[in-house]
């Protein structure tokens, strides 16, 4: 046994796990805390104190669990006895090393961290690498433009981190088994694999269309059943998971201190099934799983980790019976069944990025229950902080309502954006917005974004033509424009480093566009004034200034990602297809037709007319038939 004189034990870290021993909070006075059967992993020394990591079996105590003072009172670790630090350990760089690291980065990034509910400096665990986990789609249907706001937010964050000098190790999961997937498989009489691969491919096509930088891996839930089973066993070992009589596994929320308060402020006494303080009692953010499932469990707030096999509902291609090898070499089965929705993210994050990750991003609707459950699972199993920074984006609204499949007001990317210009415009609309605020998706907003892109494309083309013969800056006169360009580029960098302030970044982008337009107008006006007068000479363009603008625009586009060619949608029929062949209407067009029917039934004529126009843009016409289904033809 070791006795350690403690100054303080941070209360928030006491809830990280439930080891077989416990620490007791102490005030700022000398007191003694008993620690049983633990071995030090690493001592992180700072002014006036030392931070210690301890390990017992599979459990690792958080770096904030113990603070000891003075550091001379702690026994030094010999190089031979010190084990390698776990992935969750924070950097132990000296002040001089941290200063050097800061100088290597272009600017200090600050992000609004949902954990602290404030903007704070973003300091990754590694000086050069950022570990990033993001929530991916449930592949039972095409993702809608509201979903793609989240994926574009991830893209902007990753591009900014890269711009600022970091290497980003990004993992984004694919949920390919849940209740909605099983129901659709049954309805369409297709296999789980057939359905999910179809919508996976559509998702990746849309990512490519939106010029989104791909993650390192897109792991599927069904490929990580063993990792999820291991996590359940780890939670059980820490007293946080139990198996019900009917065979399902649940997380015991009542035994996890701080549950429901890390990212949201929920009253545990009022948190009941079907209601939460965030929704006022009627929203889907409630205390249930995303899966529509209920069974015997000990606490009303407990959420499902593993769903026992139910022959009346489950399918043979969506059921597993994993066996976990225990530390003593014995094996344990968690029972035949399938994973709950929340479990996969904790298992995948641990496998690919380690116990502690730098940043986790997702839509604001995932704060509770999904992300709170992720924290509870990961910290309960790993006994280490799960994520240091949480980034959440706002909704995309149709009218005054959040876009969602459950409301029936959603638009897929290709139905909302039938042309390449529309797709690029949607990207610009999203990436130029403040990611934390709601975003209204309207024809007017998309039209304005298309107008902005047309202006950008025109200026970019004009500069390209002016510089097509190359520029020898060494023999050119100094340009008055370069000072403005440098100023706007600096403003751009300040903006992106300030919680991804993309509206301000866009202002800098268009300041450069305006500067270039002014230069072209100057020369055009001079040429008009000459008008054949041989005694007058048309002044040349400021080639040096235009070259500096082009370089700055290219740098800014490393973040905006708007100068690209949208790939053609796969599976679209050729326009010259034989008219005698049977008409094949794409799924996206039929989705629009269905949504138009719903809008008409709701007497939302403006939306119905808008959807008819989109159908026409896709090359089809819709004709209403009294008492029957609308008829779709080639336009």
C-alpha positions as CSV (number, residue, x, y, z in Angstrom):
1,X,0.0,0.0,0.0
2,X,1.1,3.6,-0.7
3,X,0.1,6.7,1.3
4,X,0.0,9.9,-0.7
5,X,-0.5,13.4,0.8
6,X,-3.1,15.0,-1.4
7,X,-4.0,18.6,-2.0
8,X,-7.1,18.1,-4.0
9,X,-9.0,15.5,-5.9
10,X,-11.1,17.0,-8.7
11,X,-14.7,16.0,-8.3
12,X,-15.5,15.7,-12.0
13,X,-12.8,13.1,-12.5
14,X,-14.2,10.8,-9.8
15,X,-17.0,9.8,-12.1
16,X,-14.6,8.6,-14.8
17,X,-14.9,5.0,-13.6
18,X,-16.0,2.9,-10.7
19,X,-12.9,1.0,-9.6
20,X,-12.9,-1.5,-6.7
21,X,-11.4,1.2,-4.5
22,X,-12.6,4.8,-4.2
23,X,-11.1,8.2,-3.6
24,X,-12.6,10.7,-1.3
25,X,-12.7,14.4,-2.1
26,X,-10.5,16.5,0.3
27,X,-10.2,20.2,0.9
28,X,-7.1,22.3,0.6
29,X,-5.5,20.9,3.7
30,X,-3.1,18.1,4.2
31,X,-4.9,14.8,4.5
32,X,-4.1,11.1,3.7
33,X,-5.8,9.0,1.0
34,X,-5.3,5.3,0.8
35,X,-4.6,3.8,-2.5
36,X,-4.7,0.0,-2.7
37,X,-2.7,-2.3,-5.1
38,X,-1.9,0.3,-7.7
39,X,1.3,0.9,-9.6
40,X,2.4,4.3,-10.9
41,X,2.5,4.6,-14.7
42,X,3.8,8.2,-15.1
43,X,4.4,11.3,-13.0
44,X,3.8,14.6,-14.7
45,X,5.6,17.3,-12.7
46,X,4.5,20.9,-12.8
47,X,5.1,23.9,-10.6
48,X,4.4,23.0,-7.0
49,X,2.7,19.7,-7.7
50,X,2.9,16.4,-9.5
51,X,0.2,14.6,-11.4
52,X,0.2,10.8,-11.2
53,X,-1.3,8.1,-13.4
54,X,-2.1,4.8,-11.6
55,X,-3.2,1.5,-13.0
56,X,-5.1,-1.4,-11.4
57,X,-5.8,-4.3,-13.8
58,X,-7.4,-2.9,-16.9
59,X,-8.4,0.3,-15.1
60,X,-6.4,3.5,-15.5
61,X,-7.2,6.5,-13.3
62,X,-7.6,9.9,-14.9
63,X,-4.7,12.3,-14.7
64,X,-6.9,14.6,-12.7
65,X,-7.7,12.0,-10.1
66,X,-4.7,12.7,-7.9
67,X,-2.7,15.9,-7.2
68,X,0.2,15.5,-4.8
69,X,2.4,18.2,-3.3
70,X,5.2,18.9,-2.9
71,X,6.8,17.0,-5.8
72,X,9.8,16.2,-3.6
73,X,7.5,14.0,-1.5
74,X,6.9,11.7,-4.4
75,X,9.2,8.8,-5.1
76,X,10.8,9.2,-8.5
77,X,10.1,6.6,-11.1
78,X,13.1,4.7,-12.4
79,X,13.4,4.5,-16.2
80,X,13.3,0.7,-15.9
81,X,10.0,0.6,-13.9
82,X,8.1,3.2,-15.9
83,X,5.7,1.8,-18.4
84,X,4.8,3.5,-21.6
85,X,2.0,6.1,-21.1
86,X,-1.5,5.2,-22.2
87,X,-3.0,6.9,-25.2
88,X,-5.2,9.0,-22.9
89,X,-2.2,10.7,-21.2
90,X,-1.9,14.4,-21.9
91,X,1.3,15.8,-23.3
92,X,4.1,16.1,-20.8
93,X,6.1,18.6,-22.8
94,X,8.1,21.2,-20.9
95,X,7.1,24.9,-21.2
96,X,9.9,25.5,-23.8
97,X,8.7,22.6,-25.9
98,X,5.2,23.9,-25.8
99,X,6.4,27.3,-26.9
100,X,8.2,25.7,-29.8
101,X,5.1,23.7,-30.7
102,X,3.0,26.9,-30.7
103,X,5.5,28.6,-33.0
104,X,5.2,25.7,-35.5
105,X,1.5,26.3,-35.9
106,X,0.2,29.2,-37.9
107,X,-2.2,30.4,-35.2
108,X,-3.8,29.2,-32.0
109,X,-7.2,27.7,-32.7
110,X,-10.0,28.3,-30.3
111,X,-13.2,26.2,-30.5
112,X,-16.5,26.3,-28.7
113,X,-16.3,23.3,-26.5
114,X,-19.7,21.8,-25.5
115,X,-18.0,20.3,-22.5
116,X,-17.0,23.6,-21.0
117,X,-19.8,25.6,-22.7
118,X,-17.2,28.2,-23.8
119,X,-14.6,29.0,-26.4
120,X,-11.3,27.6,-25.3
121,X,-7.9,27.1,-26.9
122,X,-7.7,23.8,-28.7
123,X,-4.6,21.9,-27.4
124,X,-4.3,18.3,-28.8
125,X,-2.5,15.6,-26.9
126,X,0.1,15.3,-29.5
127,X,2.0,18.4,-30.9
128,X,1.3,17.5,-34.5
129,X,-1.5,15.0,-34.7
130,X,-5.2,15.6,-33.9
131,X,-7.4,12.5,-33.2
132,X,-10.9,13.2,-34.5
133,X,-14.0,11.1,-34.3
134,X,-17.3,12.0,-36.0
135,X,-20.8,10.4,-36.0
136,X,-21.6,9.0,-39.4
137,X,-24.9,8.0,-41.1
138,X,-27.3,5.2,-40.4
139,X,-27.4,3.7,-43.8
140,X,-31.0,2.7,-44.2
141,X,-31.8,5.6,-46.6
142,X,-30.1,8.4,-48.4
143,X,-28.7,11.1,-46.2
144,X,-30.5,14.5,-46.5
145,X,-29.0,18.0,-46.8
146,X,-29.5,18.5,-43.0
147,X,-27.2,15.5,-42.4
148,X,-24.7,16.9,-44.8
149,X,-24.4,20.1,-42.8
150,X,-22.8,18.0,-40.1
151,X,-20.4,16.3,-42.6
152,X,-19.5,19.7,-44.1
153,X,-18.8,21.0,-40.6
154,X,-16.5,18.1,-40.0
155,X,-14.8,19.0,-43.3
156,X,-14.3,22.6,-42.4
157,X,-12.9,21.7,-39.0
158,X,-10.5,19.2,-40.6
159,X,-9.4,21.6,-43.3
160,X,-8.8,24.3,-40.8
161,X,-6.7,22.0,-38.6
162,X,-4.7,21.0,-41.6
163,X,-4.3,24.6,-42.7
164,X,-3.0,25.4,-39.2
165,X,-0.3,22.7,-39.5
166,X,-1.8,19.6,-37.9
167,X,-2.2,16.1,-39.3
168,X,-5.8,15.0,-38.6
169,X,-6.5,11.3,-37.9
170,X,-10.2,11.1,-38.6
171,X,-12.6,8.2,-38.0
172,X,-16.3,8.3,-39.0
173,X,-18.5,5.4,-38.3
174,X,-21.3,3.8,-40.4
175,X,-24.3,2.4,-38.5
176,X,-25.3,-0.6,-40.5
177,X,-27.6,-2.4,-38.1
178,X,-30.5,-1.0,-36.1
179,X,-34.3,-1.2,-35.9
180,X,-34.9,1.1,-38.9
181,X,-32.6,-0.9,-41.1
182,X,-34.2,-4.2,-40.1
183,X,-37.7,-2.9,-40.8
184,X,-36.8,-1.6,-44.2
185,X,-35.0,-4.9,-45.1
186,X,-38.3,-6.8,-44.1
187,X,-40.4,-4.3,-46.0
188,X,-38.3,-4.5,-49.2
189,X,-37.4,-8.2,-48.8
190,X,-33.7,-7.6,-49.2
191,X,-30.7,-8.7,-47.1
192,X,-29.1,-6.4,-44.5
193,X,-25.9,-6.4,-46.6
194,X,-27.7,-5.5,-49.8
195,X,-29.6,-2.6,-48.3
196,X,-26.8,-1.1,-46.3
197,X,-24.2,-1.3,-49.0
198,X,-26.6,0.4,-51.4
199,X,-26.9,3.5,-49.1
200,X,-23.2,3.4,-48.1
201,X,-22.3,3.8,-51.8
202,X,-24.8,6.7,-52.1
203,X,-23.3,8.3,-49.1
204,X,-19.8,8.1,-50.5
205,X,-21.0,9.5,-53.8
206,X,-22.5,12.5,-52.1
207,X,-19.3,13.1,-50.1
208,X,-17.4,13.2,-53.3
209,X,-20.0,15.5,-54.9
210,X,-19.5,17.9,-52.0
211,X,-15.7,17.7,-52.2
212,X,-15.5,16.5,-48.6
213,X,-12.1,15.2,-47.5
214,X,-12.4,11.6,-46.7
215,X,-11.8,10.2,-43.2
216,X,-9.0,7.6,-42.6
217,X,-11.6,4.9,-42.0
218,X,-15.3,4.5,-42.1
219,X,-15.7,1.5,-39.8
220,X,-19.0,-0.4,-39.9
221,X,-20.8,-1.4,-36.7
222,X,-21.3,-5.0,-38.0
223,X,-17.5,-5.3,-38.4
224,X,-16.8,-4.5,-34.8
225,X,-19.1,-6.8,-32.8
226,X,-16.2,-8.3,-30.9
227,X,-14.9,-4.9,-29.8
228,X,-18.4,-4.0,-28.6
229,X,-18.7,-7.2,-26.6
230,X,-15.3,-6.5,-25.0
231,X,-16.5,-3.0,-24.0
232,X,-19.6,-4.6,-22.3
233,X,-17.4,-6.9,-20.3
234,X,-15.2,-4.0,-19.3
235,X,-18.2,-2.1,-18.1
236,X,-19.5,-5.1,-16.2
237,X,-16.1,-5.4,-14.5
238,X,-16.4,-1.8,-13.3
239,X,-19.9,-2.3,-12.0
240,X,-21.7,-0.3,-14.7
241,X,-23.3,-2.9,-16.9
242,X,-25.7,-5.8,-16.2
243,X,-27.7,-8.4,-18.1
244,X,-31.4,-8.6,-17.7
245,X,-33.4,-11.8,-17.3
246,X,-34.3,-11.8,-20.9
247,X,-30.7,-11.5,-22.0
248,X,-30.2,-7.9,-22.9
249,X,-27.4,-5.8,-21.5
250,X,-27.9,-2.4,-20.0
251,X,-25.8,0.5,-18.8
252,X,-26.6,1.3,-15.2
253,X,-27.0,5.1,-15.3
254,X,-27.7,5.5,-11.6
255,X,-24.2,4.2,-10.9
256,X,-22.5,6.7,-13.2
257,X,-21.9,10.0,-11.4
258,X,-22.5,13.1,-13.6
259,X,-24.5,11.3,-16.3
260,X,-26.6,13.8,-18.3
261,X,-24.6,16.8,-17.1
262,X,-21.5,16.8,-19.2
263,X,-22.9,18.2,-22.5
264,X,-26.4,19.1,-21.3
265,X,-28.0,20.2,-18.1
266,X,-30.6,17.6,-17.2
267,X,-32.4,17.1,-13.9
268,X,-31.9,13.5,-13.0
269,X,-35.0,13.4,-10.9
270,X,-37.2,14.5,-13.9
271,X,-35.4,12.6,-16.6
272,X,-37.9,10.0,-17.6
273,X,-38.7,8.0,-20.7
274,X,-40.1,10.1,-23.4
275,X,-39.2,13.5,-21.8
276,X,-36.2,15.7,-21.1
277,X,-35.6,19.1,-19.8
278,X,-34.2,20.1,-23.2
279,X,-37.4,19.2,-25.2
280,X,-39.9,20.2,-22.6
281,X,-41.3,16.7,-22.5
282,X,-42.2,15.9,-26.1
283,X,-39.1,15.6,-28.2
284,X,-37.1,12.7,-29.6
285,X,-34.1,13.8,-27.5
286,X,-35.6,11.8,-24.7
287,X,-34.1,9.2,-22.4
288,X,-34.8,6.3,-24.8
289,X,-32.4,4.8,-27.2
290,X,-32.6,5.9,-30.8
291,X,-33.7,2.3,-31.5
292,X,-37.4,1.8,-30.7
293,X,-36.8,-0.8,-28.1
294,X,-37.8,-1.5,-24.5
295,X,-37.3,-4.4,-22.2
296,X,-36.8,-5.4,-18.7
297,X,-34.2,-3.2,-17.0
298,X,-33.4,-2.1,-13.5
299,X,-33.6,1.7,-13.9
300,X,-35.9,3.7,-16.1
301,X,-32.9,5.8,-17.4
302,X,-30.7,2.8,-18.2
303,X,-29.9,2.5,-21.9
304,X,-29.4,-0.6,-23.9
305,X,-25.9,-1.9,-24.8
306,X,-26.9,-5.2,-26.3
307,X,-30.3,-6.4,-27.4
308,X,-31.2,-10.0,-26.8
309,X,-32.4,-12.0,-29.8
310,X,-36.1,-11.8,-30.4
311,X,-37.3,-14.3,-33.1
312,X,-40.5,-12.4,-33.7
313,X,-38.5,-9.2,-34.8
314,X,-34.9,-10.0,-35.5
315,X,-33.3,-11.4,-38.6
316,X,-30.7,-14.1,-38.9
317,X,-28.4,-11.8,-40.9
318,X,-28.5,-9.2,-38.1
319,X,-27.7,-11.4,-35.1
320,X,-24.4,-12.2,-33.5
321,X,-23.2,-14.4,-30.6
322,X,-19.8,-13.0,-29.6
323,X,-17.5,-14.6,-27.1
324,X,-15.0,-12.6,-25.1
325,X,-11.7,-14.0,-23.8
326,X,-11.2,-12.9,-20.2
327,X,-7.9,-11.9,-18.6
328,X,-7.6,-15.3,-16.9
329,X,-7.9,-17.1,-20.2
330,X,-11.5,-18.2,-19.8
331,X,-14.3,-17.2,-22.2
332,X,-17.6,-15.5,-21.7
333,X,-20.5,-15.1,-24.1
334,X,-22.7,-12.0,-23.8
335,X,-25.6,-13.9,-25.5
336,X,-27.1,-14.0,-28.9
337,X,-28.3,-10.5,-30.1
338,X,-27.2,-7.3,-31.7
339,X,-25.7,-4.0,-30.4
340,X,-27.5,-1.0,-29.2
341,X,-27.0,2.2,-31.1
342,X,-24.6,4.0,-28.7
343,X,-22.1,1.2,-28.1
344,X,-20.5,1.2,-31.5
345,X,-19.0,4.7,-31.3
346,X,-17.3,4.0,-28.0
347,X,-15.9,0.7,-29.3
348,X,-14.6,2.2,-32.6
349,X,-13.1,5.3,-31.1
350,X,-11.2,3.1,-28.6
351,X,-10.0,0.8,-31.4
352,X,-8.8,3.3,-33.9
353,X,-7.9,6.4,-31.7
354,X,-7.3,5.2,-28.2
355,X,-9.0,5.8,-24.9
356,X,-8.9,9.6,-25.1
357,X,-9.5,11.6,-28.3
358,X,-8.9,15.2,-29.0
359,X,-12.1,16.2,-30.7
360,X,-15.5,14.7,-31.3
361,X,-18.0,16.3,-33.7
362,X,-21.7,15.8,-34.4
363,X,-25.1,17.5,-34.8
364,X,-26.5,19.3,-31.8
365,X,-29.4,16.8,-31.6
366,X,-26.8,14.1,-30.7
367,X,-25.7,15.8,-27.4
368,X,-28.3,13.8,-25.5
369,X,-28.7,10.9,-25.3
370,X,-26.1,9.7,-27.8
371,X,-23.0,11.7,-26.9
372,X,-23.8,11.6,-23.1
373,X,-24.1,7.9,-23.5
374,X,-20.8,7.7,-25.4
375,X,-19.0,9.5,-22.5
376,X,-20.6,7.3,-19.9
377,X,-19.6,4.1,-21.8
378,X,-16.1,5.1,-22.7
379,X,-15.1,6.6,-19.4
380,X,-16.8,3.8,-17.5
381,X,-14.9,1.2,-19.5
382,X,-11.6,2.9,-20.0
383,X,-11.3,4.8,-16.7
384,X,-9.9,7.7,-18.7
385,X,-11.3,11.0,-20.1
386,X,-13.1,10.2,-23.4
387,X,-12.8,13.4,-25.3
388,X,-11.2,16.8,-24.6
389,X,-13.3,18.9,-27.0
390,X,-16.8,18.4,-28.3
391,X,-18.0,20.4,-31.4
392,X,-21.7,20.5,-32.3
393,X,-23.3,22.0,-35.4
394,X,-26.8,23.5,-35.6
395,X,-29.8,22.2,-37.5
396,X,-30.8,22.9,-41.1
397,X,-34.4,24.2,-41.1
398,X,-37.1,24.0,-43.7
399,X,-39.3,27.0,-42.8
400,X,-39.2,27.1,-39.0
401,X,-38.8,23.3,-38.5
402,X,-35.7,21.2,-38.3
403,X,-35.2,19.0,-41.4
404,X,-35.6,15.3,-40.5
405,X,-36.8,12.1,-42.0
406,X,-39.3,11.6,-39.2
407,X,-41.0,14.9,-40.1
408,X,-41.1,14.0,-43.8
409,X,-39.6,17.4,-44.7
410,X,-36.2,16.2,-45.8
411,X,-34.5,16.6,-49.1
412,X,-31.7,14.4,-50.4
413,X,-28.6,16.1,-51.8
414,X,-29.5,15.3,-55.4
415,X,-33.2,16.2,-55.1
416,X,-32.4,19.5,-53.4
417,X,-29.4,20.2,-55.7
418,X,-30.2,18.7,-59.1
419,X,-27.3,20.4,-60.9
420,X,-23.6,20.7,-60.4
421,X,-23.9,24.4,-59.7
422,X,-26.5,23.6,-57.0
423,X,-24.3,21.1,-55.3
424,X,-21.3,23.5,-55.2
425,X,-23.7,26.3,-54.0
426,X,-25.0,24.1,-51.2
427,X,-21.4,23.5,-50.1
428,X,-20.7,27.2,-50.1
429,X,-24.0,28.0,-48.3
430,X,-23.0,25.6,-45.5
431,X,-19.2,26.3,-45.2
432,X,-19.7,30.0,-45.2
433,X,-22.2,29.9,-42.3
434,X,-21.5,30.0,-38.6
435,X,-21.7,26.3,-37.9
436,X,-23.3,26.6,-34.4
437,X,-26.3,28.6,-35.6
438,X,-29.4,27.2,-37.4
439,X,-29.3,27.4,-41.2
440,X,-32.4,27.9,-43.2
441,X,-32.5,26.0,-46.5
442,X,-34.6,27.9,-49.0
443,X,-34.5,28.5,-52.8
444,X,-33.5,32.1,-52.1
445,X,-30.6,31.1,-49.9
446,X,-29.4,28.5,-52.5
447,X,-29.8,31.1,-55.2
448,X,-27.7,33.7,-53.3
449,X,-25.0,31.1,-52.9
450,X,-25.1,30.3,-56.6
451,X,-24.7,34.0,-57.3
452,X,-21.7,34.2,-55.0
453,X,-20.1,31.2,-56.7
454,X,-20.7,32.7,-60.2
455,X,-18.9,35.9,-59.1
456,X,-16.0,33.9,-57.6
457,X,-15.7,31.7,-60.7
458,X,-15.7,34.7,-63.1
459,X,-13.0,36.5,-61.2
460,X,-10.9,33.3,-60.9
461,X,-11.2,32.8,-64.7
462,X,-10.3,36.4,-65.5
463,X,-7.2,36.2,-63.2
464,X,-6.3,32.9,-64.9
465,X,-6.5,34.4,-68.3
466,X,-4.4,37.4,-67.2
467,X,-1.7,35.2,-65.8
468,X,-1.8,32.5,-68.5
469,X,1.6,33.5,-69.9
470,X,3.2,33.3,-66.5
471,X,4.5,36.1,-64.2
472,X,8.0,37.0,-63.5
473,X,7.6,38.8,-60.2
474,X,11.3,39.5,-59.9
475,X,11.3,41.9,-62.8
476,X,7.9,43.4,-62.1
477,X,7.1,46.6,-60.3
478,X,5.9,46.3,-56.7
479,X,2.1,46.2,-56.4
480,X,0.0,48.4,-54.2
481,X,-2.5,45.5,-54.0
482,X,-0.1,43.1,-52.1
483,X,-0.5,45.0,-48.9
484,X,-4.3,44.6,-49.0
485,X,-4.0,41.0,-50.0
486,X,-1.7,40.3,-47.0
487,X,-4.1,42.1,-44.7
488,X,-7.1,40.1,-45.9
489,X,-5.2,36.8,-45.8
490,X,-4.3,37.6,-42.2
491,X,-7.9,38.5,-41.4
492,X,-9.0,35.2,-43.0
493,X,-6.6,33.2,-40.8
494,X,-7.7,35.0,-37.7
495,X,-11.3,34.2,-38.5
496,X,-10.9,30.5,-39.1
497,X,-8.8,30.2,-35.9
498,X,-11.6,31.9,-34.0
499,X,-14.1,29.0,-33.6
500,X,-14.3,28.5,-37.4
501,X,-15.8,32.0,-38.0
502,X,-16.5,31.3,-41.7
503,X,-18.7,34.4,-42.3
504,X,-15.7,36.6,-41.5
505,X,-13.5,34.3,-43.6
506,X,-16.0,34.8,-46.5
507,X,-15.8,38.6,-46.0
508,X,-12.0,38.4,-46.5
509,X,-12.5,36.1,-49.5
510,X,-14.8,38.6,-51.2
511,X,-12.6,41.6,-50.3
512,X,-10.0,40.0,-52.6
513,X,-12.7,39.4,-55.2
514,X,-13.7,43.0,-55.1
515,X,-10.0,44.1,-55.3
516,X,-9.5,42.0,-58.4
517,X,-12.8,43.3,-60.0
518,X,-11.7,46.9,-59.3
519,X,-8.4,46.3,-61.1
520,X,-10.1,44.8,-64.2
521,X,-12.6,47.7,-64.2
522,X,-9.7,50.2,-64.0
523,X,-8.1,48.8,-67.1
524,X,-11.4,48.4,-69.0
525,X,-12.3,52.0,-68.3
526,X,-8.9,53.2,-69.5
527,X,-9.3,51.1,-72.7
528,X,-12.7,52.7,-73.3
529,X,-11.3,56.2,-72.8
530,X,-8.5,55.5,-75.3
531,X,-11.2,54.5,-77.9
532,X,-8.8,54.5,-80.9
533,X,-6.8,57.5,-79.8
534,X,-3.3,56.5,-80.7
535,X,-1.8,59.2,-78.5
536,X,-3.1,57.4,-75.5
537,X,-1.8,54.1,-74.1
538,X,-3.9,51.6,-72.2
539,X,-2.3,50.9,-68.9
540,X,-1.4,47.3,-68.2
541,X,-3.0,45.1,-65.6
542,X,-1.2,44.9,-62.2
543,X,0.0,41.4,-62.9
544,X,1.9,41.2,-59.6
545,X,-1.1,42.2,-57.6
546,X,-3.4,39.8,-59.5
547,X,-0.9,37.0,-58.9
548,X,-0.9,37.7,-55.2
549,X,-4.7,37.6,-55.2
550,X,-4.7,34.3,-57.0
551,X,-2.3,32.8,-54.5
552,X,-4.4,34.1,-51.6
553,X,-7.6,32.7,-53.1
554,X,-5.9,29.3,-53.6
555,X,-4.9,29.3,-49.9
556,X,-8.3,30.3,-48.7
557,X,-9.8,27.5,-50.9
558,X,-7.8,25.0,-48.9
559,X,-10.5,25.6,-46.3
560,X,-13.6,26.6,-48.4
561,X,-13.1,23.8,-50.9
562,X,-15.3,25.4,-53.6
563,X,-13.1,25.4,-56.7
564,X,-13.7,21.9,-58.0
565,X,-15.7,20.0,-60.6
566,X,-18.7,18.1,-59.3
567,X,-18.5,14.5,-60.5
568,X,-21.4,13.2,-62.5
569,X,-24.0,11.3,-60.5
570,X,-23.6,7.6,-60.9
571,X,-26.5,5.6,-62.4
572,X,-28.1,8.5,-64.3
573,X,-29.4,7.5,-67.7
574,X,-28.0,9.0,-70.9
575,X,-30.0,11.8,-72.4
576,X,-30.0,10.0,-75.8
577,X,-31.6,6.8,-74.5
578,X,-34.1,5.3,-76.8
579,X,-37.5,6.8,-76.3
580,X,-39.1,3.4,-76.9
581,X,-37.5,1.8,-73.9
582,X,-39.4,1.6,-70.6
583,X,-39.1,4.8,-68.6
584,X,-37.0,4.5,-65.5
585,X,-37.5,7.2,-62.9
586,X,-34.6,7.7,-60.5
587,X,-35.3,7.2,-56.8
588,X,-34.5,10.9,-56.1
589,X,-37.2,12.0,-58.5
590,X,-39.7,9.7,-56.9
591,X,-38.7,11.0,-53.4
592,X,-39.5,14.5,-54.7
593,X,-42.9,13.4,-56.1
594,X,-43.8,11.8,-52.7
595,X,-42.8,14.9,-50.8
596,X,-44.8,17.1,-53.2
597,X,-47.9,14.9,-52.6
598,X,-47.4,15.3,-48.8
599,X,-47.0,19.1,-49.3
600,X,-50.2,19.3,-51.4
601,X,-52.1,17.3,-48.8
602,X,-50.9,19.8,-46.2
603,X,-52.0,22.6,-48.5
604,X,-48.4,23.9,-48.5
605,X,-48.7,25.2,-52.1
606,X,-45.4,27.1,-52.1
607,X,-43.5,24.0,-51.1
608,X,-45.4,21.9,-53.6
609,X,-44.6,24.4,-56.5
610,X,-40.9,24.4,-55.4
611,X,-40.8,20.6,-55.5
612,X,-42.4,20.6,-59.0
613,X,-39.7,23.0,-60.2
614,X,-37.0,20.7,-58.8
615,X,-38.6,17.7,-60.6
616,X,-38.5,19.7,-63.8
617,X,-34.9,20.6,-63.3
618,X,-34.1,16.9,-63.1
619,X,-35.7,16.4,-66.5
620,X,-39.1,15.0,-65.5
621,X,-42.7,16.3,-65.3
622,X,-45.3,15.4,-62.8
623,X,-49.1,15.4,-63.6
624,X,-51.7,15.1,-60.9
625,X,-54.5,12.5,-61.5
626,X,-57.7,12.9,-59.6
627,X,-58.2,10.0,-57.2
628,X,-54.9,8.4,-58.2
629,X,-51.2,8.5,-58.0
630,X,-49.4,11.4,-59.9
631,X,-47.9,10.4,-63.3
632,X,-44.2,11.0,-63.9
633,X,-42.9,11.5,-67.5
634,X,-39.8,12.8,-69.2
635,X,-40.1,16.5,-69.7
